[in-house]
Amino acid sequence: MTTPTAPPTTAPIQTTQQGPAIAITGPLRDRYDEILTPEAVAFLTELHHRFASRRHDRLADRMRRRFEIGNGHDPRFRDDTAHIREDAEWRVAGAGPGLEDRRVEITGPTDPKMTINALNSGARVWLADQEDATSPTWKNVIEGQLSLRDAIRGELSFTSPDGKEYRVTAEHTPTIVMRPRGWHLPEKHVSFTDRAGRRTAASGSLVDFGLYFLHNAQALIDGGRGPYFYIAKLESSEEAKLWDDVFSFSEEYIGIPHGTIRATVLIETLPAAFEMDEILYELRDHCAGLNAGRWDYIFSIIKNYRGRGARFVLPDRSEVTMTVPFMRAYTELLVQTCHKRGAFAIGGMSAFIPNRRDPEVTARAIEKVSADKKREAGDGFDGTWVAHPDLIPTAQAEFDAVLGDRPNQVDRQRDDVHVEARDLLDLRIGSAVTDRGVRDNVSVAIRYLEAWLRGLGAVAIDNLMEDAATAEISRSQVWQWIHQDRVTQEGTPITAEYVEGLITQVIASATRSAGDRFDDAAEIFREVALQEEFPTFLTLGAYSRFLVDED
């Protein structure tokens, strides 16, 4: 790796009066200096100097677009980019080394134990998740980087508090694809001062990407598998272009060939579903494929249409399956668009997980996951996600049945798919909101938030894997049901008072312990589900209020 030529900095915690400069305000614990090096701080400074203002512009675009949809202007395929969609010649870069076969990918946070479990899992790819599966405490952010650094160099081990030792023992470990936080999330333990002296919180995206890339890009290249990234929460091709420019600059900065980076974009927002071709086009030199981020996609539908009337109200979360009209349209369009451009189409994560202490629960989870993955493989997806190692054989069996010895099915063009804008907005399901559906949403959201406040980003609740995306669905549905005056199938009006009673029941039935965060979780839930205003993300306010000062 060549020596970066960024402005020098004398220590990670120092800044200058002139700017641009990065300052580290979070505590520096054991080994943090191995991540927050002067070279890393210099690189973060350059990233923010070049791209922070454009990030803010793109976030402003998001607000405008949400306002337009909320006021009756449905999203549509863009007229100004029709030439990109109609040009049949262009293709994306495609799979990099180690990404040719992605039939099963395991997802999970980056703490040492979960990192080792993922590397020993037998999956083809590990989504090393610094986003929805990680509670963004300062400890998780930096120590997750340390886990990744050590794992990539073959140096990672872990001993649990009860003395159990964890080591990477697999002969063939998964290819690592790291997911940084989305553009909307700040990192308030790092501040950026621009040349005009304005000081703001750093971008969580640029911090996560920058630290991982600078420390690991060359080691990954030397190992023949990387550097690769999953890109979350994109809403437009302009946001994709911003990431592409970050990639191009970063490659030049450390002296590696243009196009070395490969990115897989999660299509998990409604606006992005209307710009899949354009997103691929803007990232074409760095793009490996798209992923159907099902849970955030459902949340995005609710968020954008929460005030548009009864026609846009979804039933119980459990009824919003992958076979309802708008989800079928979205996933089939994704496969068709990807394969037309030489990109991989990666399926989403079924929330069902096994329970090793309950064979009946495990059997039900395997049955559900098998059906889900059979549908994805049959639809033309090239791979899929699982959240638990025990589900890898089930998912792989379904993809093996379709792929055989082929690494993918990109050659399957899906010319039979014809999706129009109205298909993506066909929210008809035919099911009702039930008392149980409301109660489950309140219970799941509060229990997840309680774990999130304790630093856990992915949590097994009622034999389902919950993360920030599924918690968002739960709380946004409650908000919408209240504001659209919904009545349950059993005849119960869904009001703030009714939900308040459910909150009381959830807290009363919780198993309490010293240091638990149920009271704080209930307070957050009230703020994001019962207030008149609808926060765009539950994690934004909760992060600023509870996860910053505590570190």
HELIX and SHEET records of a PDB file:
HELIX    1   1 TYR A   32  GLU A   34  5                                   3    
HELIX    2   2 PRO A   38  GLY A   70  1                                  33    
HELIX    3   3 ALA A   82  GLU A   86  1                                   5    
HELIX    4   4 PRO A  112  LEU A  119  1                                   8    
HELIX    5   5 TRP A  138  ILE A  152  1                                  15    
HELIX    6   6 GLY A  204  ASP A  222  1                                  19    
HELIX    7   7 SER A  237  ILE A  254  1                                  18    
HELIX    8   8 LEU A  270  ALA A  273  1                                   4    
HELIX    9   9 MET A  276  GLU A  282  1                                   7    
HELIX   10  10 ARG A  294  TYR A  305  1                                  12    
HELIX   11  11 ALA A  310  PHE A  312  5                                   3    
HELIX   12  12 ARG A  317  GLU A  319  5                                   3    
HELIX   13  13 PRO A  325  LYS A  340  1                                  16    
HELIX   14  14 PRO A  359  ASP A  379  1                                  21    
HELIX   15  15 PRO A  389  LEU A  391  5                                   3    
HELIX   16  16 ILE A  392  LEU A  403  1                                  12    
HELIX   17  17 ALA A  421  LEU A  424  1                                   4    
HELIX   18  18 ASP A  435  LEU A  453  1                                  19    
HELIX   19  19 ALA A  468  HIS A  483  1                                  16    
HELIX   20  20 ALA A  496  SER A  509  1                                  14    
HELIX   21  21 PHE A  518  ALA A  529  1                                  12    
HELIX   22  22 LEU A  538  ALA A  542  1                                   5    
HELIX   23  23 TYR A  543  LEU A  547  3                                   5    
SHEET    1   A 3 ALA A  21  ILE A  24  0                                        
SHEET    2   A 3 PRO A 186  THR A 193 -1                                        
SHEET    3   A 3 ARG A 199  SER A 203 -1                                        
SHEET    1   B 8 THR A 175  ARG A 179  0                                        
SHEET    2   B 8 VAL A 125  ASP A 129  1                                        
SHEET    3   B 8 VAL A 104  GLY A 108  1                                        
SHEET    4   B 8 GLY A 383  VAL A 386  1                                        
SHEET    5   B 8 PHE A 344  MET A 349  1                                        
SHEET    6   B 8 CYS A 287  ALA A 292  1                                        
SHEET    7   B 8 ARG A 262  ILE A 267  1                                        
SHEET    8   B 8 TYR A 228  ILE A 231  1                                        
SHEET    1   C 2 SER A 157  THR A 159  0                                        
SHEET    2   C 2 GLU A 165  ARG A 167 -1                                        
SHEET    1   D 2 VAL A 459  ILE A 461  0                                        
SHEET    2   D 2 LEU A 464  GLU A 466 -1                                        
END                                                                             
